[in-house]
Amino acid sequence: AIHLADLHVLVEHVGPFRTGDYVFREGDEFNAIAAVRAGAVKTSILDPSGCEQVLGFHLPGEVIGLNAIHASRYPCDAV
């Protein structure tokens, strides 16, 4: 049986990111999901008029990027 603690070896640790750094951008090729470990990540898209539409704020313990798996592209920005 695999335990959750055993999966940590499959995780690539990146960061830390500075305020304003992109974790991924809309349209980027999907290459990983990300777990927020500290701080917060904002996900957003640009609406047809070019205004930012905030999709959510993600806090430590949350996972982002799952919505990119099917299309193999990230559908939003994550900052």
C-alpha positions in Angstrom: 0.0 0.0 0.0 1.2 3.5 -0.8 0.9 6.1 1.9 0.5 9.8 1.3 3.9 10.5 2.8 5.5 8.2 0.2 4.2 10.5 -2.6 6.4 13.4 -1.6 9.2 12.0 -3.7 7.1 12.6 -6.8 6.7 16.3 -6.1 9.0 18.9 -7.7 9.6 21.7 -5.4 9.8 25.1 -7.1 9.8 28.6 -5.7 9.6 30.6 -3.6 7.8 33.0 -5.9 7.8 36.7 -5.3 4.7 38.8 -5.3 3.6 39.3 -8.9 5.5 36.2 -10.3 3.5 33.9 -12.5 3.2 30.3 -11.5 1.7 29.7 -15.0 0.0 31.7 -17.7 -3.2 31.2 -19.7 -2.4 29.1 -22.7 0.8 27.6 -21.3 1.2 23.9 -21.9 0.2 21.9 -18.9 3.2 20.3 -17.2 2.2 20.0 -13.5 -0.3 20.8 -10.8 0.9 22.9 -8.0 0.2 22.9 -4.3 0.2 26.3 -2.5 2.6 26.0 0.5 2.7 29.6 1.7 1.1 32.9 0.9 -1.7 33.0 -1.7 -2.1 32.5 -5.4 -4.6 34.5 -7.5 -6.1 32.9 -10.6 -7.7 35.1 -13.3 -8.5 35.5 -16.9 -9.0 38.5 -19.2 -12.6 39.0 -20.3 -13.4 39.9 -23.9 -13.0 43.7 -23.2 -9.5 43.1 -21.7 -10.5 43.5 -18.0 -9.2 41.0 -15.4 -11.7 38.6 -14.0 -10.5 37.1 -10.8 -11.5 33.4 -10.5 -10.2 32.8 -7.0 -7.6 33.1 -4.3 -5.9 29.9 -3.3 -4.3 29.5 0.2 -1.8 27.1 1.7 -2.9 23.5 1.3 -4.9 24.1 -1.9 -4.0 22.6 -5.3 -4.1 24.6 -8.6 -3.8 23.6 -12.2 -6.2 20.6 -12.1 -8.4 22.4 -14.7 -5.5 22.2 -17.3 -5.3 18.4 -17.4 -8.0 17.7 -20.0 -7.1 20.4 -22.5 -3.3 20.1 -21.8 -3.2 23.9 -21.5 -3.7 26.2 -18.5 -7.0 28.1 -18.9 -6.1 31.0 -16.7 -3.2 32.9 -15.1 -1.9 32.1 -11.7 0.0 34.8 -9.8 
